[in-house]
C-alpha cells in the first residue's frame, strides 16, 4: 500500500426547478441544510460524513467521528471511482438501498439483505 487514504464519498446534489415558486427561499433552505451547523448536527447524530473541511478538525465532531481527517484526504486527492461495468450493478443497487435507508423509516438490515439477494446471481469475475 502507498500509505495514501482512499475511499468512497458520495454527496447529495441539490437543484431547483426553474418553475419554483420561491427560488430565493429554496436556495436559503439548501444553503442552511448543507451548511456547517446542520452538517455538524448530522455528524453528531449519526456520523454522517460531509465535505466541509473545517468539521474534520472540530473537536466535538472528531469525538463522534474520529475517522473524518482520513476521509477528507480522499476528495483532496482528486481521484474518483474508476468506471467499471462489473461494479455498475452493485453500485446502483447500493445507491438506491442506502438512499432508502437514509430517507425512509426502514430496517437497514432488511434493505441490505434485499440488495444481497438481488446481487446473488451476479458474476463479478469478468
KOLKETOR-724155 format. One line per 2 residues: number of its first residue (from 1); for each residue x, z, y of N, C-alpha, C, CB. Coordinates in nm, 4 decimals. Atoms other than C-alpha are relative to their C-alpha. Glycine has a CB too. Example, Ala and Ser with C-alpha at 12.3 -4.5 7.8 and 13.67 -1.06 7.14 Angstrom:
BEGIN
1) 0.0890:0.0000:-0.1190:1.2300:0.7800:-0.4500:0.0900:0.0000:0.1200:-0.0992:0.1246:0.0027  -0.0820:-0.0060:-0.1190:1.3670:0.7140:-0.1060:-0.0770:0.0730:0.1090:0.0414:-0.1415:0.0462
***
This chain:
BEGIN
1) 0.0832:0.0000:-0.1184:0.0000:0.0000:0.0000:0.0875:0.0000:0.1245:-0.0946:0.1207:-0.0001  -0.0770:0.0127:-0.1237:0.1125:-0.0725:0.3515:-0.0041:0.1253:0.0854:-0.0507:-0.1161:0.0800
3) 0.0144:-0.1191:-0.0818:0.0044:0.2652:0.4872:-0.0934:-0.0201:0.1175:0.1335:0.0440:0.0495  0.0936:0.0264:-0.1089:-0.2406:0.0997:0.7267:-0.1417:0.0269:-0.0475:0.0137:-0.1455:0.0511
5) 0.1392:-0.0291:0.0330:-0.6022:0.2070:0.7359:-0.0787:-0.1290:-0.0146:-0.0638:0.0896:0.1071  0.0928:0.1117:0.0132:-0.8678:-0.0301:0.6198:-0.1340:0.0565:-0.0401:0.0501:-0.1055:-0.1036
7) 0.1324:-0.0477:0.0364:-1.2336:-0.0006:0.5603:-0.1053:-0.0982:0.0410:-0.0277:0.1342:0.0622  0.1135:0.0841:-0.0342:-1.5744:-0.1393:0.6258:-0.0830:0.0721:0.1050:-0.0855:-0.0338:-0.1257
9) 0.0869:-0.0538:-0.1045:-1.7541:-0.0693:0.9503:-0.1118:-0.0992:0.0250:0.0793:0.0288:0.1311  0.1142:0.0825:-0.0372:-2.0981:-0.2014:1.0273:-0.0555:0.0545:0.1306:-0.1095:-0.0015:-0.1124
11) 0.0524:-0.0423:-0.1287:-2.2587:-0.1917:1.3666:-0.1381:-0.0590:0.0198:0.0940:-0.0416:0.1145  0.1310:0.0504:-0.0374:-2.6133:-0.2240:1.4891:0.0180:-0.0977:0.1149:-0.0965:0.1158:0.0389
13) 0.0008:0.0956:-0.1096:-2.6784:-0.5181:1.7163:-0.1363:0.0099:0.0670:0.0297:-0.1465:-0.0500  0.1243:-0.0138:-0.0753:-2.9387:-0.4742:1.9887:-0.0242:-0.1255:0.0809:0.0040:0.1237:0.0919
15) 0.0353:0.1156:-0.0815:-3.1230:-0.7531:2.1637:-0.1378:0.0226:0.0602:0.0031:-0.1309:-0.0837  0.1298:-0.0059:-0.0665:-3.4172:-0.8001:2.3947:-0.0627:-0.1389:-0.0047:0.0137:0.0506:0.1475
17) 0.0651:0.1312:-0.0060:-3.6706:-1.0801:2.3539:-0.0183:-0.0428:0.1451:-0.1364:0.0029:-0.0728  0.0080:0.0458:-0.1391:-3.6861:-1.2962:2.6641:-0.1370:0.0232:0.0621:0.0340:-0.1468:0.0078
19) 0.1334:-0.0229:-0.0546:-4.0585:-1.2288:2.6979:-0.0366:0.1486:0.0044:-0.1027:-0.0756:-0.0821  0.0272:-0.1434:-0.0050:-4.0224:-0.8493:2.7008:-0.0667:0.0367:0.1326:0.1304:0.0808:-0.0189
21) 0.0724:-0.0412:-0.1201:-4.2498:-0.6720:2.9483:0.0874:0.0751:0.0992:-0.1170:0.0859:-0.0382  -0.0807:-0.0810:-0.0906:-3.9827:-0.4429:3.0882:0.1445:0.0002:-0.0487:-0.0554:0.1450:0.0097
23) -0.1382:0.0161:0.0464:-3.6300:-0.5654:3.0240:0.0897:0.1123:0.0513:0.0555:-0.1355:0.0449  -0.0835:-0.1049:-0.0572:-3.4777:-0.3042:3.2520:-0.0144:0.1309:-0.0786:-0.0366:0.0223:0.1475
25) 0.0222:-0.1229:0.0771:-3.6380:-0.0111:3.0655:0.0554:-0.0140:-0.1417:-0.1505:0.0342:-0.0050  -0.0525:0.0222:0.1347:-3.5481:-0.1645:2.7288:0.1523:0.0091:-0.0005:-0.0452:-0.1369:-0.0539
27) -0.1458:-0.0063:-0.0096:-3.1868:-0.2083:2.8389:0.0465:0.1442:0.0184:0.0504:-0.0874:0.1161  -0.0358:-0.1410:-0.0205:-3.1730:0.1512:2.9623:-0.0122:0.0800:-0.1288:-0.0884:0.0622:0.1079
29) 0.0172:-0.0691:0.1279:-3.3062:0.2726:2.6267:0.1147:-0.0326:-0.0943:-0.1340:-0.0381:-0.0645  -0.1096:0.0400:0.0883:-3.0462:0.0734:2.4337:0.1314:0.0617:0.0472:0.0119:-0.1539:-0.0056
31) -0.1221:-0.0617:-0.0528:-2.7712:0.1982:2.6646:0.0045:0.1480:-0.0343:0.0091:-0.0191:0.1522  0.0054:-0.1422:0.0357:-2.8858:0.5564:2.6061:0.0232:0.0191:-0.1492:-0.1352:0.0609:0.0406
33) -0.0075:-0.0143:0.1448:-2.9236:0.5092:2.2302:0.1407:-0.0255:-0.0543:-0.0978:-0.0944:-0.0658  -0.1346:0.0319:0.0478:-2.5762:0.3627:2.1920:0.1084:0.0670:0.0843:0.0209:-0.1507:0.0000
35) -0.0953:-0.0715:-0.0838:-2.4110:0.5913:2.4465:0.0639:0.1175:-0.0725:-0.0680:0.0485:0.1253  -0.0792:-0.1065:0.0626:-2.1678:0.8721:2.3737:-0.0837:0.1233:-0.0350:0.1135:0.0406:0.0922
37) 0.0790:-0.1205:0.0268:-2.4256:1.1538:2.3960:-0.0849:-0.0165:-0.1262:-0.0902:0.0325:0.1203  0.0840:0.0242:0.1183:-2.6678:1.0015:2.1426:0.0862:-0.0216:-0.1244:-0.0917:-0.1225:0.0229
39) -0.0876:0.0254:0.1154:-2.3853:0.8807:1.9166:0.0599:0.1305:-0.0523:0.1128:-0.0986:0.0382  -0.0560:-0.1281:0.0438:-2.2299:1.2288:1.9108:-0.1052:0.0799:-0.0760:0.0523:0.0812:0.1208
41) 0.1065:-0.0710:0.0712:-2.5648:1.3787:1.8110:-0.0147:-0.0527:-0.1425:-0.1334:-0.0135:0.0754  0.0126:0.0584:0.1334:-2.5780:1.1362:1.5169:0.1200:0.0366:-0.0885:-0.0135:-0.1527:0.0101
43) -0.1170:-0.0448:0.0769:-2.2231:1.2248:1.4098:-0.0229:0.1427:-0.0487:0.1301:-0.0083:0.0859  0.0204:-0.1405:0.0351:-2.3128:1.5938:1.4165:-0.1159:0.0170:-0.0985:-0.0260:0.0826:0.1261
45) 0.1157:-0.0105:0.0890:-2.6411:1.5325:1.2345:0.0316:-0.0507:-0.1402:-0.1177:-0.0774:0.0576  -0.0165:0.0613:0.1325:-2.5292:1.3032:0.9534:0.1306:-0.0769:-0.0187:-0.1141:-0.0922:-0.0258
47) -0.1326:0.0617:0.0100:-2.1657:1.1954:1.0027:-0.0035:-0.1505:0.0255:0.0592:0.0269:-0.1370  0.0056:0.1420:-0.0328:-2.2710:0.8572:1.1374:0.1274:-0.0397:0.0727:-0.1246:-0.0325:0.0862
49) -0.1224:0.0495:-0.0626:-1.9674:0.6550:1.2382:-0.0392:-0.0905:0.1164:0.0900:-0.0765:-0.1034  0.0300:0.0846:-0.1149:-1.9690:0.4949:1.5802:0.1292:-0.0650:0.0498:-0.0680:0.0823:0.1133
51) -0.1159:0.0730:-0.0519:-1.7403:0.2675:1.7779:0.0489:0.0551:0.1332:-0.0340:-0.1464:0.0154  -0.0439:-0.0595:-0.1264:-1.6926:0.4981:2.0748:0.1280:0.0797:-0.0280:-0.1127:0.0922:0.0629
53) -0.1305:-0.0548:0.0336:-1.3225:0.5763:2.0552:0.0147:0.1461:0.0399:0.1077:-0.0811:0.0657  -0.0175:-0.1379:-0.0457:-1.3419:0.8977:2.2562:-0.0620:0.1006:-0.0972:-0.0613:0.0173:0.1385
55) 0.0617:-0.0927:0.0953:-1.5672:1.0511:1.9896:0.0908:0.0267:-0.1201:-0.1341:-0.0554:-0.0479  -0.0937:-0.0258:0.1097:-1.2880:1.0149:1.7334:0.1047:0.1033:0.0391:0.0686:-0.1296:-0.0428
57) -0.0908:-0.1039:-0.0485:-1.0960:1.2647:1.9481:-0.0750:0.1256:0.0432:0.0826:-0.0529:0.1161  0.0838:-0.1121:-0.0417:-1.3867:1.5017:2.0193:0.0089:0.1122:-0.1036:-0.1475:-0.0453:0.0193
59) -0.0181:-0.1090:0.0976:-1.3174:1.8444:1.8568:-0.1250:0.0323:-0.0812:0.0445:0.1241:0.0713  0.1242:-0.0316:0.0726:-1.6821:1.9083:1.7670:-0.0342:-0.1099:-0.1010:-0.1172:0.0188:0.0993
61) 0.0249:0.1117:0.0917:-1.7243:1.5608:1.6146:0.0995:0.0027:-0.1156:0.0087:-0.1348:0.0747  -0.1034:-0.0036:0.1048:-1.3969:1.5999:1.4238:-0.0256:0.1096:-0.1031:0.1373:0.0206:0.0628
63) 0.0337:-0.1044:0.0980:-1.5163:1.9238:1.2632:-0.1020:-0.0525:-0.1013:-0.0557:0.1259:0.0715  0.1034:0.0545:0.0877:-1.8140:1.7351:1.1216:0.0498:-0.1227:-0.0755:-0.1245:-0.0356:0.0808
65) -0.0464:0.1263:0.0584:-1.6334:1.4062:1.0505:0.1497:-0.0156:0.0250:-0.0783:-0.1210:0.0592  -0.1446:0.0026:-0.0254:-1.2570:1.4618:1.0274:0.0665:-0.1339:-0.0291:0.0665:0.1052:-0.0818
67) -0.0542:0.1313:0.0354:-1.2079:1.1059:0.8995:-0.0083:-0.1012:0.1148:-0.0735:-0.0544:-0.1206  0.0217:0.0958:-0.1087:-1.3031:0.9429:1.2340:0.1276:-0.0655:0.0536:-0.0698:0.0686:0.1122
69) -0.1195:0.0676:-0.0532:-0.9472:0.8842:1.3651:0.0530:-0.1103:-0.0925:0.1099:0.1021:0.0243  -0.0482:0.1016:0.0942:-0.8530:0.6934:1.0493:-0.0931:-0.1203:0.0015:0.0109:0.0580:-0.1432
71) 0.0972:0.1095:-0.0006:-1.1723:0.4905:1.0526:0.0146:-0.0845:0.1255:-0.1428:0.0545:-0.0103  -0.0120:0.0749:-0.1246:-1.1158:0.3928:1.4152:0.1224:-0.0920:0.0020:0.0066:0.0959:0.1166
73) -0.1151:0.0901:0.0093:-0.7853:0.2274:1.3167:-0.0418:-0.1383:-0.0502:0.1069:0.0595:-0.0929  0.0422:0.1267:0.0600:-0.9738:-0.0410:1.1245:-0.0483:-0.1008:0.1039:-0.1099:0.0250:-0.1011
75) 0.0387:0.1015:-0.0994:-1.1551:-0.2081:1.4178:0.1131:-0.0343:0.0965:-0.1204:0.0481:0.0789  -0.1126:0.0271:-0.0897:-0.8371:-0.1765:1.6244:0.0931:-0.1060:-0.0579:0.0782:0.1286:0.0275
77) -0.0884:0.0987:0.0622:-0.6572:-0.3982:1.3712:-0.0505:-0.1423:0.0188:0.0152:0.0295:-0.1479  0.0549:0.1333:-0.0206:-0.8910:-0.6879:1.4452:-0.0279:-0.0757:-0.1273:0.0919:-0.0790:0.0832
79) 0.0248:0.0675:0.1271:-0.9353:-0.7654:1.0767:-0.1448:0.0221:-0.0416:0.0969:0.0509:-0.1099  0.1391:-0.0091:0.0442:-1.2786:-0.8379:0.9382:-0.0065:-0.0200:-0.1506:-0.0887:-0.1045:0.0728
81) 0.0210:0.0219:0.1427:-1.4226:-0.8547:0.5911:0.0324:-0.1440:-0.0368:-0.1444:0.0339:-0.0393  -0.0217:0.1381:0.0429:-1.2951:-1.1590:0.4040:-0.1322:-0.0585:-0.0497:0.1091:-0.0075:-0.1112
83) 0.1199:0.0670:0.0477:-1.5677:-1.4105:0.3365:0.0219:-0.0347:-0.1465:-0.0324:-0.1278:0.0849  -0.0125:0.0248:0.1430:-1.6246:-1.4295:-0.0365:-0.1373:-0.0259:-0.0585:0.0682:0.1187:-0.0713
85) 0.1276:0.0299:0.0649:-1.9041:-1.5950:-0.2322:-0.0339:0.1067:-0.1034:0.0041:-0.1389:-0.0663  0.0227:-0.1021:0.1033:-1.8598:-1.3313:-0.5035:-0.0612:0.1253:0.0619:0.1324:0.0352:-0.0723
87) 0.0460:-0.1242:-0.0632:-1.9238:-1.0460:-0.2590:-0.1277:-0.0165:0.0818:0.1081:0.0545:0.0884  0.1164:0.0228:-0.0855:-2.2120:-1.2088:-0.0695:-0.1249:0.0713:-0.0523:-0.0273:-0.1492:0.0121
89) 0.1225:-0.0591:0.0548:-2.4893:-1.0935:-0.3052:0.0025:0.1534:0.0052:-0.0201:-0.0465:-0.1443  0.0015:-0.1460:-0.0108:-2.3801:-0.7264:-0.3332:0.0012:0.0477:0.1454:0.1191:0.0584:-0.0739
91) -0.0027:-0.0396:-0.1407:-2.3075:-0.7103:0.0411:-0.1405:-0.0071:0.0583:0.0967:-0.0897:0.0806  0.1359:0.0145:-0.0526:-2.6558:-0.8410:0.1241:-0.0916:0.1082:-0.0565:-0.0560:-0.1396:-0.0330
93) 0.0837:-0.1041:0.0615:-2.8175:-0.6003:-0.1233:0.0292:0.1362:0.0620:0.0231:0.0053:-0.1525  -0.0365:-0.1281:-0.0607:-2.6249:-0.3072:0.0252:-0.0459:0.0098:0.1450:0.1504:0.0203:-0.0075
95) 0.0465:-0.0014:-0.1394:-2.7064:-0.4043:0.3842:-0.1489:0.0312:0.0051:0.0289:-0.1358:0.0691  0.1448:-0.0238:0.0027:-3.0777:-0.4164:0.3020:-0.0293:0.1431:-0.0440:-0.0701:-0.1004:-0.0945
97) 0.0256:-0.1335:0.0524:-3.0689:-0.0959:0.0972:0.0421:0.1108:0.0943:0.0699:0.0171:-0.1301  -0.0481:-0.1035:-0.0911:-2.8605:0.1062:0.3405:-0.0810:0.0027:0.1292:0.1476:-0.0220:0.0316
99) 0.0881:0.0029:-0.1167:-3.0752:-0.0101:0.6316:-0.1326:0.0677:-0.0314:-0.0238:-0.1445:0.0462  0.1242:-0.0662:0.0419:-3.3817:0.1026:0.4380:0.0179:0.1520:-0.0012:-0.0436:-0.0497:-0.1400
101) -0.0279:-0.1444:0.0041:-3.2238:0.4448:0.3785:0.0093:0.0566:0.1416:0.1314:0.0283:-0.0775  -0.0197:-0.0486:-0.1362:-3.1312:0.4756:0.7464:-0.1275:-0.0018:0.0829:0.1050:-0.0822:0.0685
103) 0.1151:0.0181:-0.0882:-3.4692:0.3693:0.8830:-0.1337:0.0467:-0.0571:-0.0112:-0.1426:0.0356  0.1270:-0.0407:0.0614:-3.7326:0.4942:0.6375:0.0171:0.1328:-0.0718:-0.0510:-0.1081:-0.0984
105) -0.0014:-0.1253:0.0753:-3.8238:0.8145:0.4611:-0.0027:-0.0339:-0.1495:-0.1217:0.0920:0.0398  -0.0117:0.0381:0.1405:-3.6990:0.7036:0.1195:0.1090:0.0838:-0.0664:0.0311:-0.1518:-0.0140
107) -0.1015:-0.0727:0.0762:-3.4953:0.8691:-0.1532:0.1229:-0.0904:-0.0151:-0.0554:0.0445:-0.1406  -0.1193:0.0840:0.0102:-3.1391:0.7326:-0.1221:0.0387:-0.0321:-0.1444:0.1155:0.0676:0.0688
109) -0.0365:0.0243:0.1402:-3.0788:0.7719:-0.4970:-0.0876:-0.1092:-0.0609:-0.0124:0.1298:-0.0823  0.0913:0.1024:0.0518:-3.3847:0.5584:-0.5737:0.0398:-0.1378:0.0509:-0.1453:0.0316:0.0400
111) -0.0407:0.1282:-0.0584:-3.2721:0.2840:-0.3358:0.1295:-0.0486:-0.0647:0.0179:0.0129:0.1535  -0.1277:0.0406:0.0591:-2.9172:0.2840:-0.4742:-0.0169:-0.0399:-0.1464:0.1026:0.1133:0.0119
113) 0.0270:0.0383:0.1392:-3.0493:0.2736:-0.8318:-0.0633:-0.1386:-0.0052:-0.0924:0.1038:-0.0686  0.0618:0.1326:-0.0062:-3.2652:-0.0263:-0.7373:0.1061:-0.1074:0.0235:-0.1067:-0.0049:0.1114
115) -0.1075:0.0958:-0.0270:-2.9573:-0.2018:-0.5962:0.0860:-0.0190:-0.1246:0.0872:0.0475:0.1188  -0.0809:0.0084:0.1223:-2.7588:-0.1188:-0.9084:-0.0719:-0.0838:-0.1056:0.0302:0.1416:-0.0554
117) 0.0774:0.0784:0.0966:-3.0376:-0.2593:-1.1275:-0.0065:-0.1469:0.0404:-0.1417:0.0569:-0.0134  0.0078:0.1351:-0.0521:-3.0669:-0.5656:-0.9052:0.1301:-0.0781:-0.0257:-0.0308:0.0039:0.1493
119) -0.1297:0.0667:0.0160:-2.6940:-0.6405:-0.9419:0.0557:0.0075:-0.1429:0.0998:0.0609:0.0955  -0.0501:-0.0225:0.1368:-2.6650:-0.5517:-1.3120:0.0422:-0.1286:-0.0695:-0.1059:0.0689:-0.0832
121) -0.0323:0.1238:0.0700:-2.6601:-0.9131:-1.4284:0.0920:-0.0937:0.0764:-0.1247:-0.0715:-0.0323  -0.0867:0.0870:-0.0818:-2.4316:-1.0500:-1.1560:0.1416:-0.0003:-0.0562:0.0013:0.0466:0.1484
123) -0.1372:0.0146:0.0493:-2.0973:-1.1839:-1.2776:0.0956:-0.0005:0.1196:0.0159:-0.1312:-0.0850  -0.0931:-0.0120:-0.1124:-1.8311:-1.0668:-1.0323:0.1414:-0.0475:-0.0375:0.0050:0.1454:0.0485
125) -0.1338:0.0372:0.0467:-1.5409:-1.2122:-1.2315:0.0437:-0.1366:0.0504:0.0044:0.0017:-0.1508  -0.0412:0.1347:-0.0427:-1.5468:-1.5627:-1.0868:-0.0353:-0.0271:0.1429:-0.0630:-0.1050:-0.0871
***
